[in-house]
């Protein structure tokens, strides 16, 4: 999946470069453009991992509720 993020980061960096004036674009080295793409990729990865952690926490909470309901589903309420 990292390859997917890398490709998307390259697209974002290229789109950003197109927004710059030609003179500014010429002043940006290939190394700097690659660093920009790497920063974008890191941001994408961080955002995805945060969402995956959130989803995992929700699945864990659901699992705990299901386990609780399975334990007490046929017991009368006190």
C-alpha positions in Angstrom: 0.0 0.0 0.0 3.0 2.3 0.5 3.5 2.3 -3.3 0.0 3.7 -3.6 0.8 6.5 -1.1 4.0 7.2 -2.9 2.3 7.6 -6.2 -0.4 9.9 -4.8 2.3 12.0 -3.0 4.1 12.4 -6.3 0.9 13.6 -7.9 0.3 16.1 -5.1 3.8 17.4 -5.4 3.5 17.7 -9.1 0.2 19.5 -8.8 1.7 21.9 -6.3 4.7 22.6 -8.6 2.2 23.5 -11.4 0.7 26.2 -9.1 4.1 27.9 -8.8 5.2 30.6 -11.2 7.7 29.4 -13.8 10.6 31.3 -12.3 9.9 29.7 -8.9 9.4 26.3 -10.4 12.8 26.6 -12.1 14.4 27.5 -8.7 13.1 24.3 -7.1 15.6 21.4 -7.4 14.6 17.9 -8.1 15.9 17.0 -4.7 13.6 19.6 -3.1 10.7 18.3 -5.1 11.4 14.8 -4.0 11.6 16.0 -0.4 8.2 17.6 -0.8 6.8 14.4 -2.2 8.3 12.5 0.8 6.7 15.0 3.3 3.3 14.6 1.6 3.7 10.8 1.7 4.5 10.9 5.4 1.4 13.1 6.0 -0.8 10.7 4.1 0.6 7.7 6.0 0.1 9.4 9.3 -3.5 10.3 8.5 -4.3 6.7 7.3 -2.7 5.2 10.4 -4.6 7.4 12.7 -7.9 6.4 11.0 -6.9 2.7 11.2 -6.2 3.1 14.9 -9.6 4.7 15.4 -11.3 2.0 13.4 -9.5 -0.7 15.5 -10.6 1.0 18.7 -14.2 1.0 17.5 -14.0 -2.7 16.5 -12.5 -3.5 19.9 -15.3 -1.7 21.7 -17.9 -3.5 19.6 -16.3 -6.8 20.4 -16.4 -6.0 24.1 -20.1 -5.1 23.9 -20.9 -8.3 21.9 -19.1 -10.4 24.4 -21.0 -8.7 27.2 -24.4 -9.2 25.5 -23.5 -12.9 24.8 -22.8 -13.4 28.5 -26.0 -11.9 29.7 -28.5 -12.3 26.8 -30.7 -14.9 28.5 -30.4 -13.7 32.1 -33.4 -11.8 33.5 -32.9 -8.1 34.4 -32.6 -7.5 38.1 
